């Protein structure tokens, strides 16, 4: 069975299937990459909780940066946020994001507890 949480016209906030939660891409507001990453991860936390998952249950994360020059600063926030011993499979690349002010977007797949 597929469960769609907060379905919209374009996407659902969360899609759950066979014990896996797929989160819609998350961005964050803020003046710089650090602020945006902190807010993005706060939103990921909220969706993981809503999905019945957690940081410790993340399977894979894809991160898109508007500018790879922000890679180190984003990783500082990321490294402090990911629980030790629970790092997911991860990819990070540069992409043009939906709005010019956005610096980071994350797409998370996690196991449901």
Residue pairs with C-beta under 8 A, 6 or more apart in sequence:
1 17
2 15
2 16
2 17
3 15
3 16
3 17
4 12
4 14
4 15
5 12
5 13
5 14
5 15
5 16
5 50
5 51
6 12
6 13
6 14
11 24
12 24
13 23
13 24
13 47
13 50
14 21
14 22
14 23
14 24
14 47
14 50
14 51
15 21
15 22
16 22
16 51
16 52
16 112
19 111
19 112
20 59
20 109
20 110
20 111
20 112
21 48
21 51
21 52
21 53
21 109
21 110
21 111
21 112
22 108
22 109
23 44
23 47
23 48
23 51
23 107
23 108
23 109
23 110
24 47
24 107
25 64
25 105
25 106
25 107
26 40
26 43
26 44
26 47
26 105
26 106
26 107
26 108
27 36
27 40
27 43
27 97
27 98
27 102
27 104
27 105
28 35
28 36
28 37
28 38
28 39
28 40
28 41
28 42
28 43
28 104
29 35
29 36
29 39
30 36
30 38
30 39
32 73
32 103
33 65
33 70
33 73
33 74
33 103
33 104
34 73
34 74
34 76
34 77
36 102
36 103
36 104
37 73
37 74
37 77
37 78
37 104
38 77
40 104
40 105
40 106
41 77
41 78
41 81
41 106
44 106
44 108
45 55
47 108
48 54
48 55
48 57
48 58
48 108
48 110
51 110
51 112
52 112
52 113
53 110
53 111
53 112
53 113
54 110
54 113
55 81
55 82
55 83
55 86
56 83
56 86
57 86
57 110
57 111
57 112
57 113
58 82
58 86
58 88
58 108
58 109
58 110
59 88
59 89
59 109
59 110
59 111
60 88
60 89
60 90
60 108
60 109
61 88
61 89
61 90
61 91
61 106
61 107
61 108
61 109
62 90
62 91
62 92
62 93
62 106
62 107
63 74
63 78
63 90
63 91
63 92
63 93
63 104
63 105
63 106
63 107
64 92
64 93
64 94
64 95
64 97
64 104
64 105
64 106
64 107
65 71
65 74
65 92
65 93
65 94
65 95
65 103
65 104
66 94
66 95
66 96
66 97
66 102
66 103
66 104
67 94
67 103
68 93
68 94
70 103
70 104
71 92
74 92
74 104
82 88
88 108
88 109
88 110
95 105
97 103
97 104
97 105
98 105
